[in-house]
Amino acid sequence: MHNQNKQNKKEQKSKTIVIVSGGMDSVTLLYHMNKISNVIGVLSFDYGQKHKLELEKAKFHTNKLGIEHKIIDLSCLKDLLKSSLTGDSDVPEGHYEDENMKNTVVPNRNMIMLSIAAGYAASKGAEKIAYGAHSGDHCIYPDCRPEFIEKLGDAIKICHFTPIRLIAPFSTLDKAGILKIGMPLGVDYSQTLTCYNGGEVACGKCGSCQERLEAFKMIGIEDPIEYASREIIK
């Protein structure tokens, strides 16, 4: 009877689709949303990114939680959307605040992915779509900023016969704040990949690695993944 009551309570929660890349932010979001809502599907995207090993991490966590997971092939975008994350140019090193980090922008990536997610949510009868934009993204990624979330959210509300809400629960948090949510949830961060270079061992020097290393240092816990370098660049 107790298990039946737990199941009934979960069914009463909002049906949610979560976008999961396999990085620490989106994986934390998956566990967070799985606790507070009824996650009925997870989408990941292969858009030709160098770091597509992260998709295996997304698969690990969805299998662990027993949630339906679909990887959408958008690899054709590699030839359409210019970025150091998909092209032949080197991924820049340093902090997100540095001007050269704009080379990591994949133009309009999130709108494309979230539009697909909106169609999937409508087909599944979901009420919400969640993605892992956070405050550290705001300085260089236009499709992670509050105004983008608001405007695209308005469009998604009217794209179907019933409204679907776009939410970004971490939009005001930095990576340290995200870790503080994920740790009590038991997220296995050794099974996440954040490095933009996409190797088996994280480079430790790209903006994504630097931000992650700083976040773990801020909360006083050692990052469990392997790095080629753990030096935080000042």
N, C-alpha and C positions, 0 to 999 in steps of 0.2 A: 504493500500500500504506500509506503514511504517513497519508493522509487517511482511509483505511478504519479504521486503528487508532484515530485520534482519534474517529471516529464511534462505534466500538464502546465506547470508554471513556465517551463521553457517555451512551450507551444504558444503561450499567451504573450511572450515577448515579441518585439518587432522582428519580422523576417528580414535578414540582412545579407547583402552580397559584399564581400571584402576583397579589395585588390591587394594581392600579396606578391612582392617581387622576390622575396627570399632574404632581403636585408633586415637589419635589426629593428628598424622602425615599423615596417609593415608586418613582420612576424609578431612583434609585441602587440600591434593593433589587432591582429587575428585573435590572439589569446584574450585580449581585453574585450573585444566584441563578442567572443564566444561566451564570456562570463555574463555580460549584461544584455545580450540579445540572442536571437535564434538565427545563427549563421547557417544559411541553407545553400551557400555556394561560394567558392573562391575562384577568382580569375587571376592568372598570371599571363605575362605577355613576352613573347620572343620577338623583339623589334630589331634584331641584328646587333644587340649590344655585345661588347667584348666580354662583359662579365655575366654571360648567360649561365655560368655554373650556379648562379644564385637560384635558378629555377629548380634545381635539384633540392635546394634547401626548402623552398616553398613546398615541394612535394613531400619532403620529410615531415613537415609539421602538419600538413593537411591529412596525411595518412595517420599520423599519431592521434589527431583529434577526430578522425573518422568523418571528415567533411568532403563533400564532392568538390573536386578540383579540376579545372580546365585550363590548359595552356594554349593561348591563342597565337597562331603563327602570323605575325606581322613583319616577318623578316624582310619583306619587300621594301619596308620603310628605310632600310639601311642605305639604299640608293637615292632616296628622296629627301631625307631630313639630315642635313649636314651637322655633324657633331664629332668631337673627339671620342665619344663613347661608342660610336658606330663606325667611324672612318679609319683611315690609315694614320692620321696624325696622332702624336703621343698625348696621353692624358696628362694635363698639367699637374705640377706638384704645388703644395701650399695650402693656404686657407681659402674658404669660400669667399671671404671678403676681397681676395685678390682679383684684379681685373681679368687675369688670364683664365680664371675659373669659368668665365662665361662660355669658354670653348666646350664645356661639358653640357650645355643646354641642348636638348633634343627638341627642336621647335614644335610646339603644340602637342607634344607627346601625351600629356595627361588628358587633354580634351578628346583626343582620338580614343584613348583607352576607356575613359569614362563614358563616352558615347556608346561604345560597345557594351559596357557594363550596364548602361541604362536599358538597352534592348534586352539583355539577359535578365535583368531584374524584373522587367515587365513580363517576360515569358515565364518566369518562375513565381510570379506573384509576390515578389519582395517589396518591402516598404522603404528600405534604406540601402544606400550604397556608401561604403566607408573606404577612404584611402588615407595614406599615412603622411600627408604633408605636415611639416613641422616648422617651427620658427626659424631654424637655421637655414631653411631653404629660401626664405623670403628675399634675401639680398640679391640672388642671381636667377632664381627660377620663377618667371612670371606666372606659371601655371600651378604654383603652390601658395600664392599670396591670397589673403582674405578676400580681396575684391574679385579674384577669379573664382574662388569657391562660391561666393555669393551669387555672381552672375550666372555661372554655369548651373548652379543649384536651381536658380529660377527657371532656366530652360528645361531642366530635367523634370521639374514639377509638372510641367504642362506637355511633356512629350508623349504621354500615354493617357488612357482613359481615367486611370487612378493616379494620384500624385505619388512620386517617388522622391525621397529626400536624399540629397547629397550631404554627407557629413565628413568632417576631418577633425576628429577628436583631439589630435595632437598639434593642431595648428598654432597654438600659443605656447607650446613646450619646446625646449631644446632637447638634445639627445640624452643628457643626464636626467632630465625630467621623465623621459620615456623609459629609461632604465629603471627608475624608481617605481614605475607602474609595473614593468615586466618582471622584476625580481620576485615580488610576492606571488606572482602567478606561476612561477616555476619555469619560465621560458629558458630553454637550453640555447644560450647564445653561441655555444661552440658550433651549433648547426645553423648559423647565419653567415652570410657573405656580404660585406659592405664595399670591398675594394673595387674601384672602377677599372682596374687593369685586368681583372678576370683570371689571375693565375691561381694555382692551387694554394699558394702562400700569399697572403695580403701584402701589398707593397709597403704600407705604412706611411707613404709620402703623398698620396693623392688627397684632395680635399676631404673626400668621404672617410678615408682611413684616419686622417688627422682629427676630424671631428669626433669620430668614434673613440679613438684613443683618449682624447681629452675628456670625453664623457665618463669613461670608466675610471679615469684618474680622479675626476671630481667626486665620484661616489665612493672612492676608496676600495675598489675591487679590480683585480687584474683581468683584463680581457682574455677570455679562454682560447681565442683563435691564434694561429701562428702568423707572425709578421716577419718580413725581411728586415724591417727596421721599426723600432718602437719609439724612436726619438720624436718628440713633439717639436715641430719647427716654430720658433718664435717669430 
